[in-house]
């Protein structure tokens, strides 16, 4: 079985810290995989993204895995994108106009707050072919999306995994 660089496990919460030149401070991002449905030829995860800075914003979207791609319909730094082709291997390239993507490594070591990870997949995106900046993102085997460093003409961002756990139950409603 090939290594899973983006497991879609129901009731899983990914907590990230997010820094960007678009705002002051450090935001907390929660990516909750709420429900996973297997359909003919694909798996679709319903996801809730919670953004906390001074207030809280919530967005719902989906992540789809089919025979050829793992695709997100939304995201923290950029909107939806093809995260990577399946099966994944070093040297594979793809275009999402105007950007150019390449899996440059399947063996990177990454040390972040959430832990030390080895055999990580490293994807480099040249924004507008490299004219407007680049993004470097890492996926850890059995864990998923752990780190992204994004530098463009109009913003610089870093998204780093802090913890992985279960989605907490909703707070109990207070009785009157």
NORHUNOR-V452372 format. One record per backbone hydrogen bond with DSSP energy under -1.0 kcal/mol. NH is the residue of the N-H (numbers start at 1). CO is the residue of the C=O. If there is no record, write none. Layout:
# NORHUNOR-V452372
nh | co
NH | CO
NH | CO
This chain:
# NORHUNOR-V452372
nh | co
11 | 33
12 | 33
13 | 165
14 | 31
15 | 163
16 | 29
17 | 160
18 | 27
19 | 158
21 | 156
23 | 20
27 | 18
28 | 52
29 | 16
30 | 50
31 | 14
32 | 48
33 | 12
34 | 32
34 | 46
35 | 46
37 | 44
39 | 42
42 | 39
43 | 65
44 | 37
45 | 63
46 | 35
47 | 61
48 | 32
49 | 59
50 | 30
51 | 57
52 | 28
53 | 55
57 | 51
59 | 49
61 | 47
63 | 45
64 | 71
65 | 43
66 | 69
70 | 84
71 | 64
72 | 81
73 | 62
81 | 72
83 | 70
84 | 70
86 | 68
91 | 103
92 | 89
94 | 101
96 | 99
99 | 96
100 | 126
101 | 94
102 | 124
103 | 92
104 | 122
105 | 122
108 | 120
110 | 117
112 | 115
114 | 161
115 | 112
117 | 110
120 | 108
121 | 139
122 | 105
123 | 137
124 | 102
125 | 135
126 | 100
127 | 133
129 | 126
130 | 127
131 | 128
132 | 127
134 | 151
135 | 125
136 | 149
137 | 123
138 | 147
139 | 121
140 | 144
142 | 4
143 | 140
144 | 140
146 | 138
147 | 138
148 | 159
149 | 136
150 | 157
151 | 134
152 | 155
153 | 132
157 | 150
158 | 19
159 | 148
160 | 17
161 | 146
162 | 15
163 | 15
165 | 13
167 | 11
